[in-house]
Amino acid sequence: MQELVRAACVNDGTLGSGQEVRGVRVLQRSLADAIEAGRLETQVFESAPGRASLVARVRGSDPTAPALGLLGHLDVVPVSAEKWTRDPFGADLVDGEIWGRGTIDMLYLTAAFASVVREVALAPVRPRGDLVLLAVADEEGGSEYGIKWLLREHPDAVRVTEVLSETGGMRMGQHVAIDIAEKGSAGRRLTVRGVSAHGSIPYGSHNAITAAGEVLERLASVEPAIHLGELWPQFVRARITDEALAERMLDPVRIDAVLPELGGIAGYAHAVSRVTLSPTVLRSGQTHNVIPDLATIDLDIRTLPGTTDADVDALLVDMLGDLADRVEIEYLRGWPATASSADHPLFRAVCDAIEATDGSPVLPIMAAGGSDGRIFRMAGIPAYGFGLLSKEWTYERYRERIHSHDERIDLESVELTVEAARRVVAARIFSD
């Protein structure tokens, strides 16, 4: 894990960033004995120069048995190094914690998965089913140069029947949260048009920046409908011990009044109970003395199961009201909300493994963000988040550390995750 951090595969969304080939080389070195022993088949695929992914497969003896994919990404998000207490790519081990960008998202899991694959490859008993390490590029940039490209260009190489990936292991009360579903994405760009003029003579112009401000004001006031899905009651019962508060949270009419009382969990409760619309990029103007006639607003829109593109556009048109004829709505990118069944044998194996390792029951949740797991769900392959963090890792702590300055993880969490992963693998590819 330290070597993966030091590989510094920083993905800023541009084609030349990431350079995940450095992380691939780290894994190749760590798996070298299994490869040399002929127990592990490895392939490296480059979607663009340096944008490499590693597929490492342990062949099982029974082609009808499950083929379990352990999906980890190698890229990490950028850092503001001056705001870190330590070198963000030093991977320092201090007081039982490894510091560095990507330690939580998700290099600790990628390293844990690789370690378990190596153990299985070198084990004296061959598994019944395949075990496949998928260490991929570009998750942080949308997966276009990673798992999306692999599934499109090399589907046979990444053939699996079920998948474990990120978004799991944090504590919700006494429970361990595991992602079985994710919200969808429906990015939009709003183009606002005005009338240009010289900055010194504004009369008669219509400033697109001012018009964009009106649009932003309306966005701030929009209130999408509340939808408390089937996972919501389980979340409330696991996380809320105050019965009166829990009763209010189960009422869609009262949920917004409850949010200020929820502390660090309020953001999650808000996100998974409705469609959310977040303006994230505003562009307008070219020079200080010209009133701009065009402004664009990029929206990060996250959708619930059943929300269609037509629903999203109708929501935006309704929000714009009398401004709608001056604003163009453009599709940016998106995908539907996805879910895997809580009754699948893999999820039951995850629950059993975590309880056997840690004694904790599992809480299935819907993630507010996205992961590579959605790509497999969209292809009809069940995918679940995974991880087993130590008991100090509340959901709030997880959100505070992920993508943050001074990102770090404790060794106990890494050890717990490896042990739980061993149990899942034993249940899925070794048992009859």
PEWO-V736902 format. One record per residue. N is the residue number from 1. SS is DSSP state (H for helix, E for strand, - for the rest). Layout:
N,SS ; N,SS
//
This chain:
1,- ; 2,H ; 3,H ; 4,H ; 5,H ; 6,H ; 7,H ; 8,- ; 9,- ; 10,E ; 11,- ; 12,- ; 13,- ; 14,- ; 15,- ; 16,- ; 17,- ; 18,- ; 19,- ; 20,- ; 21,H ; 22,H ; 23,H ; 24,H ; 25,H ; 26,H ; 27,H ; 28,H ; 29,H ; 30,H ; 31,- ; 32,H ; 33,H ; 34,H ; 35,H ; 36,H ; 37,- ; 38,- ; 39,- ; 40,- ; 41,E ; 42,E ; 43,E ; 44,E ; 45,E ; 46,E ; 47,- ; 48,- ; 49,- ; 50,- ; 51,- ; 52,E ; 53,E ; 54,E ; 55,E ; 56,E ; 57,E ; 58,E ; 59,- ; 60,- ; 61,- ; 62,- ; 63,- ; 64,- ; 65,- ; 66,- ; 67,- ; 68,E ; 69,E ; 70,E ; 71,E ; 72,E ; 73,E ; 74,- ; 75,- ; 76,E ; 77,- ; 78,- ; 79,- ; 80,- ; 81,H ; 82,H ; 83,H ; 84,- ; 85,- ; 86,- ; 87,- ; 88,- ; 89,- ; 90,- ; 91,- ; 92,- ; 93,E ; 94,E ; 95,- ; 96,- ; 97,E ; 98,E ; 99,E ; 100,- ; 101,- ; 102,- ; 103,H ; 104,H ; 105,H ; 106,H ; 107,H ; 108,H ; 109,H ; 110,H ; 111,H ; 112,H ; 113,H ; 114,H ; 115,H ; 116,H ; 117,H ; 118,H ; 119,H ; 120,H ; 121,H ; 122,H ; 123,- ; 124,- ; 125,- ; 126,- ; 127,- ; 128,- ; 129,- ; 130,- ; 131,E ; 132,E ; 133,E ; 134,E ; 135,E ; 136,E ; 137,- ; 138,- ; 139,H ; 140,H ; 141,H ; 142,- ; 143,- ; 144,- ; 145,- ; 146,- ; 147,H ; 148,H ; 149,H ; 150,H ; 151,H ; 152,H ; 153,H ; 154,- ; 155,- ; 156,- ; 157,- ; 158,- ; 159,- ; 160,- ; 161,- ; 162,E ; 163,E ; 164,E ; 165,E ; 166,- ; 167,- ; 168,E ; 169,E ; 170,E ; 171,E ; 172,E ; 173,- ; 174,- ; 175,E ; 176,E ; 177,E ; 178,E ; 179,E ; 180,E ; 181,E ; 182,E ; 183,- ; 184,E ; 185,E ; 186,E ; 187,E ; 188,E ; 189,E ; 190,E ; 191,E ; 192,E ; 193,E ; 194,- ; 195,E ; 196,- ; 197,E ; 198,E ; 199,- ; 200,- ; 201,- ; 202,- ; 203,- ; 204,- ; 205,- ; 206,E ; 207,- ; 208,H ; 209,H ; 210,H ; 211,H ; 212,H ; 213,H ; 214,H ; 215,H ; 216,H ; 217,H ; 218,H ; 219,H ; 220,H ; 221,H ; 222,- ; 223,- ; 224,- ; 225,- ; 226,- ; 227,- ; 228,- ; 229,- ; 230,- ; 231,- ; 232,H ; 233,H ; 234,H ; 235,H ; 236,H ; 237,H ; 238,H ; 239,H ; 240,- ; 241,- ; 242,- ; 243,H ; 244,H ; 245,H ; 246,H ; 247,H ; 248,H ; 249,H ; 250,- ; 251,- ; 252,- ; 253,- ; 254,- ; 255,H ; 256,H ; 257,H ; 258,H ; 259,H ; 260,H ; 261,H ; 262,- ; 263,H ; 264,H ; 265,H ; 266,H ; 267,H ; 268,H ; 269,H ; 270,H ; 271,H ; 272,- ; 273,- ; 274,- ; 275,- ; 276,E ; 277,E ; 278,E ; 279,E ; 280,E ; 281,E ; 282,E ; 283,E ; 284,E ; 285,- ; 286,- ; 287,- ; 288,- ; 289,- ; 290,E ; 291,E ; 292,- ; 293,- ; 294,E ; 295,E ; 296,E ; 297,E ; 298,E ; 299,E ; 300,E ; 301,E ; 302,E ; 303,E ; 304,- ; 305,- ; 306,- ; 307,- ; 308,- ; 309,H ; 310,H ; 311,H ; 312,H ; 313,H ; 314,H ; 315,H ; 316,H ; 317,H ; 318,H ; 319,H ; 320,H ; 321,H ; 322,H ; 323,H ; 324,H ; 325,H ; 326,H ; 327,E ; 328,E ; 329,E ; 330,E ; 331,E ; 332,E ; 333,E ; 334,E ; 335,E ; 336,- ; 337,- ; 338,E ; 339,E ; 340,- ; 341,- ; 342,- ; 343,- ; 344,- ; 345,H ; 346,H ; 347,H ; 348,H ; 349,H ; 350,H ; 351,H ; 352,H ; 353,H ; 354,H ; 355,H ; 356,H ; 357,H ; 358,H ; 359,- ; 360,- ; 361,- ; 362,E ; 363,E ; 364,E ; 365,E ; 366,E ; 367,E ; 368,- ; 369,- ; 370,- ; 371,- ; 372,- ; 373,H ; 374,H ; 375,H ; 376,H ; 377,H ; 378,H ; 379,- ; 380,- ; 381,- ; 382,E ; 383,E ; 384,E ; 385,E ; 386,- ; 387,- ; 388,- ; 389,- ; 390,- ; 391,- ; 392,- ; 393,- ; 394,E ; 395,H ; 396,H ; 397,H ; 398,H ; 399,H ; 400,H ; 401,H ; 402,- ; 403,- ; 404,- ; 405,- ; 406,- ; 407,- ; 408,E ; 409,E ; 410,E ; 411,H ; 412,H ; 413,H ; 414,H ; 415,H ; 416,H ; 417,H ; 418,H ; 419,H ; 420,H ; 421,H ; 422,H ; 423,H ; 424,H ; 425,H ; 426,H ; 427,H ; 428,H ; 429,H ; 430,H ; 431,- ; 432,-
//
